Amino acid sequence: MAHPRLSLKLLVVLLLTGIGCLQATPPATPIVREGDPTAVTHTFKIRDITFGFNDQGGGYLNFVDLGDGKNIVPAFFGRGWQGSVRDQFHSGRYNPTQAGFRDYAGAPVTLTATEHSLTIPRFQLPLYGDPVFDFTEHEDLAADFKGYKDNGNSDTDGLEETGLSQDEELRSEFDFEGLYEDATDLAGGTIPVLRFYSRYTYAREPKSILQFGKKALLADGKPVLVESARSQDISSALMGSQTAKDDDLSQIIFTAYGIRLTPESGYTTPLWIEQGKWTGASLETVKGWDKERRFFLPIPSAEENAAEETLEYPFLVLAKGNDPDTAPAIGLYTPSKSEINTHQLLGLDKTSGKIVYREDRRTKSFLVLSHVVPTQAALLSRFFLTGMLAPGHGRPNVLEALQNETFVLFGTPNQIRNCVEVLEHKLNDARPSGRTTAGIPETPSLSRNFPHQ
């Protein structure tokens, strides 16, 4: 059972690990290391459920045992339970990723686990490699996609990289930090609830992102940069027009969190609320790259697409059957009214880490039901945003960051629904006026482990 207040022990952990501060943990050398993505190095429990994490994969969640000794998570550094940041401007290829570079090349970090939480201190993210764009000329740490047939010593980013190392090619401009915690009491105490807070900070002057510039070519010969996705004004709140530069992120695809389950787990029945009643579909209807199903969230955004499905409640469920009263289920819930999620974009003072401004740059917000990979079923929370400014492109001495909080609930569909209703009420702390808040002299807190009135 989670403590009703933020414990002294957790406070000490947050202070010692630098959570919320702008001094990242000194980067491990190398930035990635080949390792075992199934290894579980840290755990904590919520009632009978054990959650496992891998400190050689950025602290990504790779293990969930519901009490029967079986792991329901497909464990690869490119999968598991984690999120990602991409943008359409760079063809979705610039991809700072928590867990690592490839399925077997992870990011080593130092984690801190308590009885009720796991803290991922701030660390520099590696770039993820995929079979669409070869940006790594060097392969001294880990091989890139075999299909490139590049003899392990060339790439297509158009840059002269003689004398560099793969370590330098893979170190992104972004830092990541996160916190997993038991949110059972916050949700009413009836079923186990896991909360995850994450933050991605554009923390460094552009360097590795230059590999994704005007000279870079995809595997099919097309340019990486997509001019039609260059935002003409990334921020409507900041003074002037912030037209995206080549090293800004533009038309962001922010997959804040994804839970991926093995089909063998039995959680293969998708369910959601439609016109006040439970409805569902077969996983087969979303099998394949072009079959993902998007459900727009009931939260205000700059663009609304009336032709798309909109959820009455901001959660989706994967269950073992159709009975909402008895079927075991796992739900992914994204709070629709929390300040964290409505103003995901933060401007942070470069020295103190205090919030200078918050802004809502969302253009679309939705949950995704996916069965792209045959060996996993996935629920994803995803947001489209206008963009994100590199250091020096916005306010002086300000770094921009993306934040999110997501909850995973374990119970029957109706139990999950009831807890979502409790959380929607408790987390209704969004600022209703305007799309930005400025001049807030505070350092952001990661934890929700306290009474929320």
C-alpha positions as CSV (number, residue, x, y, z in Angstrom):
1,M,0.0,0.0,0.0
2,A,1.5,3.4,-1.0
3,H,2.2,5.9,1.7
4,P,-0.4,8.7,1.7
5,R,2.4,11.4,1.8
6,L,5.7,11.7,0.0
7,S,8.0,9.8,2.3
8,L,11.2,11.2,3.8
9,K,13.0,8.3,2.1
10,L,11.7,9.3,-1.3
11,L,12.5,12.9,-0.8
12,V,16.1,12.0,0.0
13,V,16.2,9.9,-3.1
14,L,15.0,12.8,-5.3
15,L,17.5,15.1,-3.8
16,L,20.4,12.8,-4.0
17,T,19.7,11.7,-7.6
18,G,19.2,15.2,-8.9
19,I,15.6,14.7,-10.1
20,G,14.2,18.0,-11.3
21,C,17.6,19.6,-11.4
22,L,19.5,20.6,-14.6
23,Q,22.8,18.8,-13.7
24,A,22.6,15.4,-15.5
25,T,24.3,12.4,-14.1
26,P,27.8,12.3,-15.6
27,P,27.4,10.2,-18.8
28,A,28.4,6.6,-18.7
29,T,31.2,5.6,-21.1
30,P,30.3,4.3,-23.5
31,I,26.8,5.8,-24.2
32,V,25.5,2.3,-25.1
33,R,26.8,-1.2,-24.3
34,E,25.7,-4.6,-25.7
35,G,23.8,-6.4,-23.0
36,D,20.9,-8.6,-22.0
37,P,17.5,-6.8,-22.5
38,T,15.8,-9.4,-20.4
39,A,17.9,-8.9,-17.3
40,V,16.0,-7.5,-14.3
41,T,18.3,-5.5,-12.1
42,H,15.8,-3.6,-9.9
43,T,12.3,-4.3,-8.7
44,F,9.5,-3.0,-6.5
45,K,6.0,-4.3,-5.8
46,I,2.5,-3.0,-5.7
47,R,0.5,-5.6,-3.8
48,D,1.1,-8.9,-5.6
49,I,2.5,-7.4,-8.8
50,T,6.3,-7.2,-9.3
51,F,7.7,-4.6,-11.6
52,G,11.2,-5.1,-13.0
53,F,13.7,-2.7,-14.6
54,N,17.0,-2.9,-16.4
55,D,19.9,-0.6,-15.5
56,Q,21.6,-1.5,-18.8
57,G,18.6,-0.2,-20.7
58,G,18.0,3.3,-19.4
59,G,15.9,1.9,-16.5
60,Y,13.2,0.8,-19.0
61,L,10.5,-1.5,-17.6
62,N,11.0,-5.0,-18.9
63,F,9.3,-7.2,-16.4
64,V,5.8,-7.5,-14.9
65,D,4.8,-10.5,-12.9
66,L,1.1,-10.4,-11.9
67,G,1.7,-13.0,-9.2
68,D,2.0,-16.2,-11.2
69,G,5.8,-16.0,-11.9
70,K,5.3,-15.2,-15.6
71,N,6.6,-12.1,-17.4
72,I,4.0,-10.4,-19.6
73,V,6.4,-7.9,-21.2
74,P,8.3,-8.4,-24.4
75,A,11.8,-7.5,-23.4
76,F,14.1,-5.9,-25.9
77,F,15.7,-2.5,-25.6
78,G,13.6,-1.3,-28.5
79,R,10.4,-2.5,-26.9
80,G,9.3,-3.0,-23.2
81,W,7.4,-0.3,-21.5
82,Q,8.8,3.1,-22.5
83,G,8.1,6.2,-24.6
84,S,9.9,8.1,-27.5
85,V,10.3,11.5,-29.0
86,R,10.4,11.9,-32.8
87,D,9.4,14.6,-35.3
88,Q,8.0,14.6,-38.8
89,F,10.5,17.3,-39.8
90,H,13.3,14.7,-39.5
91,S,11.2,11.9,-41.0
92,G,10.8,10.4,-37.5
93,R,14.4,9.3,-37.6
94,Y,16.0,11.5,-35.0
95,N,14.9,9.4,-32.0
96,P,16.5,9.9,-28.6
97,T,15.4,6.8,-26.8
98,Q,15.5,5.8,-23.1
99,A,16.5,2.1,-23.4
100,G,19.3,2.2,-26.1
101,F,20.5,2.1,-29.7
102,R,19.3,-1.4,-30.8
103,D,17.4,-4.3,-29.3
104,Y,20.6,-5.6,-27.7
105,A,22.6,-2.4,-27.2
106,G,21.3,-0.5,-24.2
107,A,22.0,2.7,-22.2
108,P,23.7,2.0,-18.9
109,V,22.4,4.1,-16.0
110,T,22.2,4.1,-12.2
111,L,18.8,3.5,-10.7
112,T,17.4,3.9,-7.2
113,A,14.6,1.6,-6.0
114,T,12.6,2.0,-2.8
115,E,9.7,-0.1,-1.5
116,H,7.2,2.0,-3.4
117,S,9.1,3.6,-6.3
118,L,12.0,3.6,-8.8
119,T,13.9,6.7,-9.7
120,I,15.7,7.1,-13.1
121,P,18.1,10.0,-12.5
122,R,18.8,12.4,-15.3
123,F,21.1,11.0,-18.0
124,Q,22.1,11.7,-21.6
125,L,20.0,9.7,-24.1
126,P,21.4,7.7,-27.0
127,L,19.9,7.8,-30.4
128,Y,17.9,4.8,-31.6
129,G,18.9,3.1,-34.8
130,D,16.4,1.6,-37.2
131,P,16.3,0.1,-40.7
132,V,15.3,3.3,-42.4
133,F,18.2,5.7,-42.1
134,D,21.9,4.8,-41.5
135,F,23.5,7.6,-39.5
136,T,26.3,5.6,-37.9
137,E,29.5,5.5,-39.8
138,H,31.3,3.8,-36.9
139,E,30.2,0.6,-35.3
140,D,32.7,0.1,-32.5
141,L,30.0,-0.1,-29.8
142,A,27.3,-2.0,-31.6
143,A,26.4,-3.0,-35.2
144,D,23.6,-1.1,-36.9
145,F,21.0,-2.7,-39.2
146,K,22.4,-5.6,-41.1
147,G,20.4,-4.7,-44.2
148,Y,22.4,-1.6,-44.8
149,K,25.4,-3.7,-46.1
150,D,27.7,-0.8,-45.4
151,N,30.7,-2.9,-44.3
152,G,30.4,-1.4,-40.9
153,N,32.2,1.8,-41.9
154,S,29.9,4.1,-43.8
155,D,26.6,5.9,-43.5
156,T,24.3,8.2,-45.5
157,D,24.2,11.4,-43.3
158,G,26.5,13.3,-45.7
159,L,28.9,14.4,-43.0
160,E,32.7,13.9,-42.7
161,E,33.1,11.9,-39.6
162,T,36.7,10.6,-39.9
163,G,38.3,10.4,-36.5
164,L,35.0,10.3,-34.6
165,S,33.6,7.3,-32.7
166,Q,30.2,5.7,-32.6
167,D,29.9,7.0,-29.1
168,E,30.0,10.6,-30.4
169,E,27.5,9.7,-33.2
170,L,25.0,8.2,-30.7
171,R,25.0,10.9,-28.0
172,S,21.8,12.9,-28.4
173,E,21.2,16.4,-27.3
174,F,18.5,15.2,-24.9
175,D,18.5,14.2,-21.3
176,F,15.9,11.9,-19.8
177,E,14.6,11.4,-16.2
178,G,11.8,9.5,-14.8
179,L,9.9,8.2,-11.8
180,Y,7.8,5.1,-11.3
181,E,5.6,5.1,-8.2
182,D,2.8,3.3,-6.5
183,A,-0.3,5.4,-7.1
184,T,-2.8,2.9,-5.6
185,D,-4.0,5.2,-2.8
186,L,-4.2,8.2,-5.0
187,A,-6.6,6.2,-7.2
188,G,-8.9,5.1,-4.3
189,G,-7.0,2.1,-3.0
190,T,-9.2,-0.6,-4.7
191,I,-6.8,-2.0,-7.3
192,P,-3.0,-1.7,-8.0
193,V,-2.1,1.4,-9.9
194,L,1.3,2.3,-11.3
195,R,2.2,6.0,-12.2
196,F,5.1,7.0,-14.5
197,Y,6.4,10.5,-14.8
198,S,9.0,11.3,-17.6
199,R,10.8,14.4,-18.8
200,Y,12.9,14.9,-22.0
201,T,15.1,18.0,-22.0
202,Y,16.8,19.5,-25.1
203,A,19.9,20.0,-22.9
204,R,22.8,20.6,-25.3
205,E,23.9,22.7,-28.3
206,P,23.1,20.9,-31.5
207,K,25.6,18.3,-32.5
208,S,24.4,14.7,-33.2
209,I,21.2,16.1,-34.7
210,L,23.3,17.6,-37.5
211,Q,23.5,14.0,-38.9
212,F,19.9,14.4,-39.8
213,G,20.3,17.6,-41.8
214,K,20.1,18.7,-45.4
215,K,22.7,16.2,-46.8
216,A,21.2,13.2,-45.0
217,L,19.4,10.6,-47.2
218,L,17.1,7.8,-46.1
219,A,17.6,4.2,-47.3
220,D,15.2,4.8,-50.2
221,G,17.3,7.9,-51.3
222,K,14.8,10.5,-50.1
223,P,16.0,13.4,-47.9
224,V,15.7,13.1,-44.2
225,L,14.5,16.7,-43.8
226,V,10.9,17.2,-44.8
227,E,10.4,20.8,-45.7
228,S,6.6,20.6,-45.6
229,A,6.9,19.7,-41.8
230,R,8.9,22.8,-41.0
231,S,6.7,24.7,-38.5
232,Q,6.4,28.4,-39.3
233,D,5.8,29.3,-35.6
234,I,6.7,26.6,-33.0
235,S,5.5,28.8,-30.1
236,S,2.4,31.1,-30.2
237,A,3.3,32.3,-26.8
238,L,6.9,33.5,-27.2
239,M,7.6,36.8,-28.8
240,G,8.0,36.8,-32.5
241,S,7.8,34.0,-35.0
242,Q,9.8,30.8,-34.1
243,T,10.2,29.2,-37.6
244,A,11.8,25.8,-37.1
245,K,15.5,25.7,-37.8
246,D,17.1,22.5,-39.0
247,D,18.2,21.5,-35.5
248,D,14.8,22.3,-33.8
249,L,12.2,19.6,-33.5
250,S,9.1,20.4,-35.7
251,Q,5.8,18.6,-35.8
252,I,6.7,16.4,-32.9
253,I,5.4,12.8,-32.5
254,F,5.6,12.4,-28.7
255,T,4.8,8.8,-27.6
256,A,4.7,9.6,-24.0
257,Y,4.4,6.0,-22.9
258,G,3.6,2.6,-24.3
259,I,2.8,-0.7,-22.6
260,R,3.5,-3.8,-24.7
261,L,2.2,-7.2,-23.8
262,T,3.0,-10.7,-25.1
263,P,0.0,-12.4,-26.8
264,E,0.8,-15.4,-24.6
265,S,-0.2,-13.3,-21.6
266,G,-3.9,-13.6,-22.7
267,Y,-4.5,-9.9,-22.6
268,T,-5.7,-9.8,-26.2
269,T,-9.2,-8.2,-26.0
270,P,-9.2,-4.4,-26.5
271,L,-12.0,-2.5,-24.7
272,W,-13.1,1.1,-24.4
273,I,-16.1,3.1,-23.4
274,E,-18.4,4.2,-26.2
275,Q,-21.7,6.1,-25.6
276,G,-21.5,5.1,-21.9
277,K,-21.1,1.4,-22.7
278,W,-18.2,-1.0,-23.1
279,T,-17.2,-1.9,-26.7
280,G,-14.3,-3.6,-28.2
281,A,-12.5,-5.1,-31.2
282,S,-10.3,-7.9,-32.2
283,L,-6.5,-7.5,-32.2
284,E,-6.6,-8.8,-35.8
285,T,-8.3,-5.6,-36.9
286,V,-5.2,-3.6,-35.9
287,K,-2.5,-6.1,-37.1
288,G,0.1,-4.5,-39.4
289,W,1.9,-1.2,-39.9
290,D,-1.1,0.6,-41.5
291,K,-3.8,-0.7,-39.1
292,E,-3.1,1.1,-35.9
293,R,-6.3,2.5,-34.4
294,R,-6.2,6.0,-32.9
295,F,-8.7,7.3,-30.3
296,F,-8.6,11.0,-29.7
297,L,-8.5,12.1,-26.1
298,P,-11.3,14.3,-24.7
299,I,-9.0,17.3,-24.0
300,P,-8.8,20.6,-25.8
301,S,-6.1,21.0,-28.4
302,A,-5.3,23.4,-31.2
303,E,-6.7,21.1,-33.9
304,E,-9.7,18.8,-33.6
305,N,-10.5,16.1,-36.1
306,A,-14.2,15.3,-35.9
307,A,-13.8,12.4,-38.3
308,E,-11.7,10.5,-35.8
309,E,-13.0,8.4,-32.9
310,T,-12.9,10.4,-29.6
311,L,-12.8,8.6,-26.3
312,E,-15.4,9.5,-23.6
313,Y,-12.8,8.4,-21.0
314,P,-9.0,8.9,-21.6
315,F,-8.1,5.2,-21.2
316,L,-7.9,2.0,-23.1
317,V,-7.9,-1.6,-21.8
318,L,-6.5,-5.0,-22.9
319,A,-8.4,-7.7,-21.2
320,K,-8.7,-11.5,-20.9
321,G,-12.3,-11.6,-22.3
322,N,-15.3,-9.3,-22.7
323,D,-16.9,-9.3,-19.3
324,P,-16.3,-5.9,-17.7
325,D,-17.1,-7.2,-14.2
326,T,-14.9,-10.3,-14.2
327,A,-12.3,-10.3,-16.9
328,P,-8.7,-9.5,-15.7
329,A,-7.5,-6.4,-17.5
330,I,-4.7,-3.8,-17.8
331,G,-5.6,-0.2,-18.6
332,L,-3.5,2.7,-19.9
333,Y,-4.8,6.0,-18.7
334,T,-3.6,9.5,-19.6
335,P,-5.0,12.2,-17.3
336,S,-7.0,14.7,-19.4
337,K,-6.9,17.6,-17.0
338,S,-3.6,17.5,-15.2
339,E,-1.3,20.5,-15.4
340,I,1.5,18.1,-16.3
341,N,-0.3,16.8,-19.4
342,T,-2.1,20.0,-20.5
343,H,1.1,22.0,-20.5
344,Q,3.7,19.4,-21.5
345,L,6.2,21.9,-22.8
346,L,8.4,23.5,-20.2
347,G,10.9,26.3,-20.4
348,L,13.5,25.7,-17.7
349,D,16.1,28.1,-16.4
350,K,19.4,26.7,-17.6
351,T,21.1,27.2,-14.3
352,S,18.5,26.6,-11.6
353,G,16.1,24.3,-13.3
354,K,13.1,26.4,-12.3
355,I,10.2,26.7,-14.6
356,V,10.2,29.9,-16.7
357,Y,7.2,29.1,-18.7
358,R,4.7,26.3,-19.5
359,E,3.0,26.0,-22.8
360,D,0.4,23.9,-24.5
361,R,1.8,23.1,-28.0
362,R,-0.4,20.1,-28.7
363,T,-2.1,19.8,-32.0
364,K,-3.5,16.3,-31.4
365,S,-3.8,14.0,-28.4
366,F,-4.8,10.4,-28.6
367,L,-4.3,6.8,-27.5
368,V,-3.3,4.1,-29.9
369,L,-4.2,0.4,-30.1
370,S,-1.5,-1.4,-32.0
371,H,-0.5,-4.9,-33.1
372,V,2.2,-3.9,-35.5
373,V,4.7,-6.5,-34.1
374,P,3.2,-10.0,-34.1
375,T,4.8,-10.8,-30.8
376,Q,3.2,-7.9,-28.9
377,A,0.0,-6.0,-28.4
378,A,0.4,-2.4,-27.4
379,L,-1.4,0.5,-25.9
380,L,0.3,3.9,-26.5
381,S,-0.4,7.5,-25.3
382,R,0.7,9.8,-28.1
383,F,0.7,13.6,-28.7
384,F,1.5,15.7,-31.7
385,L,3.0,19.1,-30.9
386,T,4.1,22.1,-33.0
387,G,7.7,21.7,-32.0
388,M,10.6,22.3,-29.6
389,L,13.4,24.9,-29.7
390,A,17.0,24.0,-29.5
391,P,19.0,25.9,-26.8
392,G,19.5,29.5,-27.9
393,H,16.6,29.5,-30.4
394,G,14.1,30.8,-27.9
395,R,14.5,32.7,-24.7
396,P,18.1,33.2,-23.5
397,N,19.4,30.7,-21.0
398,V,16.3,28.6,-21.2
399,L,16.1,24.9,-22.1
400,E,12.9,23.4,-23.4
401,A,11.6,20.1,-22.1
402,L,8.7,17.7,-22.6
403,Q,6.9,16.1,-19.6
404,N,4.1,13.6,-19.1
405,E,2.4,11.5,-16.5
406,T,0.7,8.2,-17.4
407,F,-1.0,5.6,-15.2
408,V,-1.3,1.8,-15.7
409,L,-4.2,0.1,-13.8
410,F,-4.7,-3.6,-13.0
411,G,-8.2,-5.0,-12.3
412,T,-11.4,-5.7,-14.1
413,P,-12.5,-3.2,-16.8
414,N,-15.1,-1.7,-14.5
415,Q,-12.7,-1.4,-11.6
416,I,-10.3,0.4,-13.9
417,R,-13.1,2.7,-15.1
418,N,-14.0,3.6,-11.5
419,C,-10.4,4.4,-10.6
420,V,-10.0,6.5,-13.8
421,E,-13.0,8.5,-12.6
422,V,-11.4,9.0,-9.2
423,L,-8.1,10.1,-10.8
424,E,-9.8,12.5,-13.3
425,H,-11.3,14.3,-10.3
426,K,-8.2,14.4,-8.2
427,L,-5.8,15.4,-11.0
428,N,-8.0,18.2,-12.2
429,D,-5.3,20.8,-11.6
430,A,-4.9,22.2,-15.2
431,R,-4.8,25.9,-15.6
432,P,-8.0,26.7,-17.5
433,S,-7.0,30.1,-18.8
434,G,-4.7,30.5,-21.8
435,R,-2.3,28.1,-23.5
436,T,0.8,29.3,-21.6
437,T,1.9,30.2,-18.1
438,A,5.0,32.3,-17.6
439,G,7.3,33.4,-14.8
440,I,6.4,30.6,-12.4
441,P,9.3,30.5,-9.7
442,E,9.2,26.8,-9.0
443,T,11.1,23.6,-9.6
444,P,8.8,20.9,-11.0
445,S,8.0,18.0,-8.7
446,L,7.9,14.5,-10.2
447,S,5.9,12.7,-7.5
448,R,2.1,12.5,-7.1
449,N,2.6,10.4,-3.9
450,F,0.7,12.8,-1.7
451,P,-2.9,13.7,-0.9
452,H,-4.3,15.6,-4.0
453,Q,-7.2,17.8,-3.0
